[in-house]
Amino acid sequence: MKVPFVDLNTLNSQLKDELQDAVAAVIEQNDFILGRSVEAFESSFASYVGRAHCVGVNSGTAALHLALLAMGVQAGDQVITTPSTWISTCWAISYCDARPSFADVDPTTGNLDPVSVEKRINERTRAIVAVDLYGNPSRLDMFGELAASRGIALVDDACQAHGARLLGRPVGSFGDIACFSFYPAKNLGGFGEGGAVVTDDPEVAARLRRLRDHAQERRHHHTELGFNYRMDGLQGAVLSVKLRYLDGWNTARRRAANRYLSELAGIPGIVLPSETPGAKSNWHLFVIRTQNRDAVRQRLSEMLVETGVHYPVPVHLQPAYAHLGYHRRDFPESERLATSCLSLPMSPVISPEEQDRVIEALSLAAREAA
């Protein structure tokens, strides 16, 4: 039995008729860039995450970039974030000509450590970007208090955390502004690239809408440097259909995660993931840790179990950021995570039989690699 890392075919086929109808409506209306389908999705998603405004854009990277601009980040500013993330988090900072300043992560969750963050705040710090790694909320409550006390902005990089919750609140409702990605493999994924920024500030939302559309205040009148970051109408239509199923899909992911946690407990050399206290992860990824990661992964591949690695090189050690002057062992917890993390198959439609196969194969691979 081959076990796919993520099964988009099964997931999308279950909604085939609804998705085809939604796409057909966009085609009939010739509403391909922004338009009614995007507006409808923005309204629904804002309500879903408990925000007043949602601005759809063409990727999670664009969402992060615009969010930082809207928070006033500019050349020479410092933005504190994690090195344990997909590099788009840092691209967005660099696009503003600001400097990423890294803090280490909590060894249990892999999310930003608030103590490490506080030590790095200085007079140049303009914002904190907290990443909800693997769909597990970071300590957004603590970061919110810290940011407010220091007069800086909190940007929630919730690009993996659709439907996750912290202290009973939806992820996306914390901080000054929050960002999402709708990359196809995300818990809420489109049929291509897509993203969104959510906020409660009407002036921020208005500026975001201008910036994504070439900074047009009205047609052919451009108020500042703008961007072509508009969401496609087709993505808005697809996401509106899928949003109705998101909570059910996340429940299925939680059920699968709980089974992994139960059945994999006690395997020598395997460390299982932990949720942030008070959090309800959406289990976008189920990431174990093992010091023999590469050997275990190779053995799983031989047994037809697909896996992923998120992420094997922390950002402070990426060649693109060598100019920042960081070195190995600067962030030991992030580096330990990078060398040991292994993502197991996870999706709302993973079957008990597929999970049985993953559990059996991992047990064997871990024993062989020990």
ChimeraX attribute file (.defattr): number of C-alpha atoms within 10 A of each C-alpha:
attribute: neighborCount
match mode: 1-to-1
recipient: residues
	/A:1	10
	/A:2	12
	/A:3	22
	/A:4	17
	/A:5	17
	/A:6	21
	/A:7	16
	/A:8	15
	/A:9	9
	/A:10	14
	/A:11	15
	/A:12	14
	/A:13	11
	/A:14	10
	/A:15	14
	/A:16	12
	/A:17	10
	/A:18	16
	/A:19	20
	/A:20	12
	/A:21	14
	/A:22	20
	/A:23	17
	/A:24	14
	/A:25	15
	/A:26	21
	/A:27	13
	/A:28	8
	/A:29	12
	/A:30	11
	/A:31	16
	/A:32	17
	/A:33	16
	/A:34	19
	/A:35	17
	/A:36	16
	/A:37	26
	/A:38	27
	/A:39	18
	/A:40	14
	/A:41	23
	/A:42	22
	/A:43	16
	/A:44	18
	/A:45	22
	/A:46	21
	/A:47	13
	/A:48	17
	/A:49	23
	/A:50	18
	/A:51	20
	/A:52	16
	/A:53	22
	/A:54	25
	/A:55	26
	/A:56	32
	/A:57	31
	/A:58	23
	/A:59	23
	/A:60	27
	/A:61	27
	/A:62	27
	/A:63	29
	/A:64	32
	/A:65	23
	/A:66	28
	/A:67	28
	/A:68	25
	/A:69	18
	/A:70	18
	/A:71	17
	/A:72	15
	/A:73	23
	/A:74	19
	/A:75	13
	/A:76	13
	/A:77	19
	/A:78	24
	/A:79	28
	/A:80	24
	/A:81	27
	/A:82	29
	/A:83	29
	/A:84	29
	/A:85	24
	/A:86	18
	/A:87	17
	/A:88	15
	/A:89	25
	/A:90	27
	/A:91	19
	/A:92	22
	/A:93	28
	/A:94	17
	/A:95	17
	/A:96	18
	/A:97	15
	/A:98	22
	/A:99	22
	/A:100	26
	/A:101	22
	/A:102	24
	/A:103	23
	/A:104	23
	/A:105	25
	/A:106	17
	/A:107	14
	/A:108	14
	/A:109	20
	/A:110	28
	/A:111	26
	/A:112	29
	/A:113	21
	/A:114	19
	/A:115	14
	/A:116	15
	/A:117	21
	/A:118	16
	/A:119	9
	/A:120	14
	/A:121	20
	/A:122	10
	/A:123	8
	/A:124	12
	/A:125	22
	/A:126	24
	/A:127	24
	/A:128	29
	/A:129	26
	/A:130	28
	/A:131	30
	/A:132	27
	/A:133	26
	/A:134	24
	/A:135	26
	/A:136	31
	/A:137	31
	/A:138	29
	/A:139	20
	/A:140	24
	/A:141	12
	/A:142	12
	/A:143	26
	/A:144	20
	/A:145	13
	/A:146	19
	/A:147	20
	/A:148	14
	/A:149	9
	/A:150	15
	/A:151	12
	/A:152	19
	/A:153	24
	/A:154	27
	/A:155	28
	/A:156	31
	/A:157	31
	/A:158	28
	/A:159	31
	/A:160	29
	/A:161	31
	/A:162	31
	/A:163	26
	/A:164	25
	/A:165	21
	/A:166	22
	/A:167	12
	/A:168	10
	/A:169	15
	/A:170	20
	/A:171	32
	/A:172	32
	/A:173	22
	/A:174	22
	/A:175	23
	/A:176	21
	/A:177	26
	/A:178	27
	/A:179	32
	/A:180	28
	/A:181	31
	/A:182	25
	/A:183	20
	/A:184	14
	/A:185	17
	/A:186	19
	/A:187	28
	/A:188	27
	/A:189	22
	/A:190	23
	/A:191	16
	/A:192	15
	/A:193	18
	/A:194	27
	/A:195	26
	/A:196	27
	/A:197	31
	/A:198	30
	/A:199	26
	/A:200	17
	/A:201	13
	/A:202	11
	/A:203	11
	/A:204	19
	/A:205	21
	/A:206	14
	/A:207	18
	/A:208	26
	/A:209	22
	/A:210	22
	/A:211	24
	/A:212	22
	/A:213	19
	/A:214	20
	/A:215	21
	/A:216	19
	/A:217	16
	/A:218	9
	/A:219	9
	/A:220	9
	/A:221	10
	/A:222	15
	/A:223	14
	/A:224	12
	/A:225	10
	/A:226	16
	/A:227	15
	/A:228	13
	/A:229	23
	/A:230	23
	/A:231	25
	/A:232	22
	/A:233	24
	/A:234	25
	/A:235	29
	/A:236	29
	/A:237	27
	/A:238	25
	/A:239	27
	/A:240	23
	/A:241	17
	/A:242	19
	/A:243	20
	/A:244	13
	/A:245	12
	/A:246	19
	/A:247	17
	/A:248	12
	/A:249	21
	/A:250	22
	/A:251	15
	/A:252	19
	/A:253	24
	/A:254	21
	/A:255	14
	/A:256	23
	/A:257	22
	/A:258	12
	/A:259	16
	/A:260	19
	/A:261	16
	/A:262	11
	/A:263	15
	/A:264	19
	/A:265	12
	/A:266	12
	/A:267	15
	/A:268	12
	/A:269	16
	/A:270	21
	/A:271	18
	/A:272	18
	/A:273	20
	/A:274	15
	/A:275	16
	/A:276	19
	/A:277	12
	/A:278	12
	/A:279	19
	/A:280	22
	/A:281	29
	/A:282	28
	/A:283	30
	/A:284	26
	/A:285	28
	/A:286	26
	/A:287	23
	/A:288	19
	/A:289	19
	/A:290	24
	/A:291	18
	/A:292	18
	/A:293	20
	/A:294	16
	/A:295	16
	/A:296	23
	/A:297	24
	/A:298	15
	/A:299	19
	/A:300	21
	/A:301	15
	/A:302	12
	/A:303	17
	/A:304	16
	/A:305	23
	/A:306	19
	/A:307	21
	/A:308	17
	/A:309	17
	/A:310	21
	/A:311	21
	/A:312	17
	/A:313	19
	/A:314	22
	/A:315	25
	/A:316	27
	/A:317	18
	/A:318	13
	/A:319	8
	/A:320	11
	/A:321	16
	/A:322	12
	/A:323	9
	/A:324	12
	/A:325	8
	/A:326	16
	/A:327	10
	/A:328	10
	/A:329	10
	/A:330	14
	/A:331	21
	/A:332	13
	/A:333	17
	/A:334	27
	/A:335	23
	/A:336	18
	/A:337	25
	/A:338	21
	/A:339	20
	/A:340	21
	/A:341	25
	/A:342	24
	/A:343	19
	/A:344	26
	/A:345	22
	/A:346	27
	/A:347	28
	/A:348	23
	/A:349	17
	/A:350	20
	/A:351	13
	/A:352	11
	/A:353	11
	/A:354	18
	/A:355	21
	/A:356	14
	/A:357	18
	/A:358	25
	/A:359	18
	/A:360	13
	/A:361	19
	/A:362	22
	/A:363	20
	/A:364	15
	/A:365	20
	/A:366	22
	/A:367	13
	/A:368	12
	/A:369	16
	/A:370	13
